[in-house]
Amino acid sequence: MERIWLKQYPAGVPTDIDVNQYKSLVELLEESFKKFADRRAFICMDKSISYRELDEMSQALGAYLQSKGLAKGARVALMMPNVLQYPVSTAAVLRAGYAVVNVNPLYTPRELEHQLKDSGAEAIIVLENFANTVQQVIAKTAVKHVIVGSMGDLLGFKGVIVNLVVRRVKKMVPAWSIPGSVAFNDAVAAGRGLKLTKPTLTLDDVAFLQYTGGTTGVSKGATLLHRNILANVLQNDAWLQPALKKPPHVDELFIVCALPLYHIFALTACFLLGVRAGGVNLLIPNPRDMPGFIKELMKYKVNSFPAVNTLYNGLLNSPGFDKVDFSKLKTSFGGGMAT
């Protein structure tokens, strides 16, 4: 069959990728953790974590999850906006040999109950802002282990102030009580004293149960294997490299991650692509706060800006956006529609 689409490929983009260069997605992650150990991996609210810290924390959290007796392939739900705990948790779940079930934190109790039951999730890592929703449905699900994070967990001393503002001033954390739940930082601390048993993973193991839609009946989970995700990350990387080679030179790829990480677009085109390329992701927890978002963009010279039209449009119509320095921008791309 003639591959007519190749005529549209820009110069430097290969016609094929080799997904078999890795045995699993975990192998790709661990390769980058070592290769780029001293580089920044993620920034959120002015606090950055390095690839080395991401490696250490995810290893500890993975070991903690294993200590709970979850079998290989167990489903672990993640229910958070774009905060530093997200990449740590995702890497931890995958490295422990489990499958990530991404959950929209804005779900209603009914929607959450459906997804937890449908996926068979046995554990959940949730930000305290949404713990009340989990509390309402947990008894009807198979979830036995709950780890609860807070906005300030990984922000150092600033985190104390952030938590105070989120809880007391903005009142963004509804009252909740989940007996037996563990704080995110406590789980990581406990895991540091444990050993992560490396599972034998193949390309055919499940990496993510990615829920989609919900517009036509209930939300459905797409089963994504390590092979699927690896292929997509390597495809993204193949298209990115020629753009990076053009001037101006970029030492470290800087990606704006305003799209939610629980969505497949940001998961691959921001998080995993960034890790593969040794880049840094700027996490935006609330892109609807346009003035705050623009204030963050002012601090950096960004190279890659994946988004959707509504987000681009919102920024274009917000005061101050014209002052952002885009002199180092290499790529901006959309998903699901023409950009």
N, C-alpha and C positions, 0 to 999 in steps of 0.2 A: 504494500500500500504506500502511495506517495504521501509523505508527511508535508502537506502543503503549508502548514503553519510555520515551518522553519524559515520560509521566505520573509516572515515578519520579524525574525529574531534580530536584535541588534548585534553588531560585531562584538566578538569576544564571549558570547553566551554559548556554551556547549550544547550539542543536540541531545546528549544523554547524561545521566548521573549514575553513579554506582552505589546503590543503597547497601550493597554487601560489604562495604569497607568498614562497617560497624556491625557488631553482633547484636547491639541493642541501643536504644536512646541513651541509656545510662552510660554506655561506653563513650558516646559523644560528649556528654556532660562532664564526665570525669577527666577526659582528655583536656577540655578547656579549663577545668579547675586547676590542673597542674601547669598547663602552658601559660595561662594568664594570671597566675596566683596573686601577683602584686597589683594588678589593675583593678579599677572600680568595676563592679558588676551592675549594681543598682543604686539609684539615688532616690530618696523620698523625703520631702520636707527638709532639705539641706543636709540630711545624713546619708552617707554612702556606706555600702558594705563591699568588700573586695571579693574576688573569686575565692581567695583562701578562706575568708570568713564564711562564705556561702557553702563551701566544701565542708568545713568543720561543723557548722550548725546543722546542715542537712544530714550529715553522717550521724550526729548525736540524736537528732529527732527521729531519724530512721531506726536507729538502735532502740530508742524508747518505744516506738510503735511495735517493733518486733517483740519487745519484752512483754507486751500485752497478749502474746499468744496468737496473733493474727496469722493465718496460713498464707502461703504464697498465693498471689492473685486476688487477695481480699480487696474489697472496695473501700476506699477512704474518701469521704466527701470534703471538699474545701469550699467554704462559704465566706468570702472576703472581697472587699474592693482591692484596688491596686495599692497594697502596702508591702513593706519588706518581708513580712511573714509569708507572703504568697510564693515567691520563688523558692524560699527555704523549704516550705511545706511540700511543694510540687517535687522538688529534687529528692526530698526525704522519702516520700511515698514511693517514687519510682525506684530509688536505690534500695529500698527495703523489699522490693519485689511485689509491690501492690499496684493497684490501678487507681488513678485519680478520677473522682467524680466531681466535675466542676459544677458549682451551684451558684445561681444568681442570688446575691445577698438581699435583693429587694423582693424575693419571692414571698407570697402569702403563705400562711401555715398550710393551706390546702395543697398548694403547688409544691411546697417543700416535702410534705408527707408523701405525695405521689412519687417524687423523684427518689427519695430515700428508700421507699419500699421497692420501687421498680428496679433500682440498681443493686439492692441488697447490701447497701453500705453498712459496715460494722463499726465505723469510727467517723468522727467529723471534727474538722478544725475550723472554728468559727470566730469571727471578730465579735467582741462583747455587744456591739451595737445591734447585732442580729440574734443574740443568744436567746432572747425572749421567744422568737419564732421557733427555734429548735426546742425550747422547753415545752411549747404547746403540743408538739407532735411526737416527741422522742419515744414515748411509751407505746406508740402504735407501730414502731419501726424496729429493725434489727440492730440499731445503733447501741453499742455497749460502752464505747469510749468517746469522751468529749474533751477536746482541748480548746480552751478559750483564750484568745489573744485580745490585746487592747491596742489602740492607735499608737501609743507611745512605747510599746514593748522594746523596740530595737533602736530607739532614737537617743539613747544615752540620757544625760541629765535633762535635756530638753523634753524628753518623754514624760517626765513628771508633770511639767507644765501643760503639755499637750493633753494628757489624760484628764487633768483638772478642768481644762477648758471644755473638752468634749463631754465630760460627765456632768459637771456642775454648772458651767456657764451656758453652753449651747444645749444642754440636756438631750444629747443624742443617744443616750444609752437607757432604754426602757428597763425597769426592774426585772431581774431574772434570777432563777435559782435552779441549778441542775446538780443534784447530789452526785458526788463522785467525780465531778469535772475537775480538770487540772489546768492551771495557768500555762500559757505558751512558754514563757521563760523558764518555768519550773520543769516542764517536760524536756526542754533542751538541756537544762542543767543536769537532770537525772540521766539523760542519755549519754552525757559526756563520760560517765563512769562505766558505760556498757560498751560491748563490742558489736559492731554491725556485722551480721553474717551475710556475706555477699551471695545473693541468690543466683542460680544459673538462669539467665534470661536469653530468649531467642527473639528473632524478628517477628515471630508469630504469637508472642505473648501480648496480652492486652495492656496498653499503656493508659488510655483514657476512655471513659464512658462520657461522651460529649453530648449533652442534652440540647436539643434544638427545637425551634418552632414553638408549638403551643398555640399557634394562631388557628390551626385546624384540629380541634380536639386537644387531647393531652400532649405534653412534651414527650418526645421520643429520644432515646439514647442511641447515638451512633457509636458502634464498637470500633475504636481506633487502635490498631496494633502498633507496636514499636516500629515496624516496617513503614506503615502509613505516615507516621509523624516524621520519621527520619527522611523519607523521600521528600516530603514537603519542605522540610528545613533545608535540605541540600539543593532543592529546586530554587528556593528563595535566594540561597547563597550564590548559586550559579548566575542568577540575574543581577545580583547586587555587585559582584566583583568588578565587572567592566565599569560601572558607575563610579566605584571607589578609585579606580585607576586614573580617572580624569582629574585634571587640576580643579580646584586647589587640593593639595595633599592633606590627607586626614590621618593622624597617628592612631586615634582610637575612635571607632565608630560610635557616634552619640545618637541614640534613638529616643524619640518622644513616645512614651507609652501612656497615652490618654485613653485608648480603647480598653475595655475591661478585660483583664487577664483570664477571666472565666469563660471568655468567648474564644473560639478557635482562631480567629484572625489575629488577635493580639498575642495569643499563646505561641503561635508559630512565627509570625512576622515581627514581633517585638522581642519577647522573652527568649525563645529558643534560637532564633536567628542571631540575636545579640550575643548569646553565649557562644554559639558556633564561631562567630567572627571576632570574639574577644572584645566586644563593645560594651557600652554602658547604657542601661535603660533608665530614663527619667520617669519615675512612676507618678502619675497624677491620680490621687484617690477620688477626686470629685471634679471631672471636666465640665460639669454644668455650672460651676462657679467660674465664669469667664474672666472676671477681673483677677481672681487668684491664679488662674491658669496662665494668663498673659504675664503676670508678675514672675511666675516660675520660668517662662520662656525667655524673659529678659536676662536671666542670669547666665545663660549658656549659648554656645554657638552649635546649633543642632545640625546633624547630617541626614537623618532619615526621619520622616514624619508620616507614618501610616495613620489613616483616619477614614472616616466616612463623611459623605457630603454634608450631613446635618452639622457635624462638628466643624468642618472647614468653613461652612456658611456662617455658623455662630461666631467664629473667630473673626472672619472678615467684617462682620457687622458690630464688632466690639471696639470701643475706644482704646487706643494704645497698641493695637495689633500691628499698626504700620510702623511702630518704633522697634519692633523685634528685629535683631540682626540675623538675616538668613543668608549671609555671604558664604557660609560653608554647607548650605543645603545641597545634598546630592540626589535624594529621591523623596518623593511623596507619592503615595499610592493609595487607592481606595479598594474596597471589597464589595462585591454584590451589585455594582452598577458602574457606569462610566464616571470617571472622576472629572 
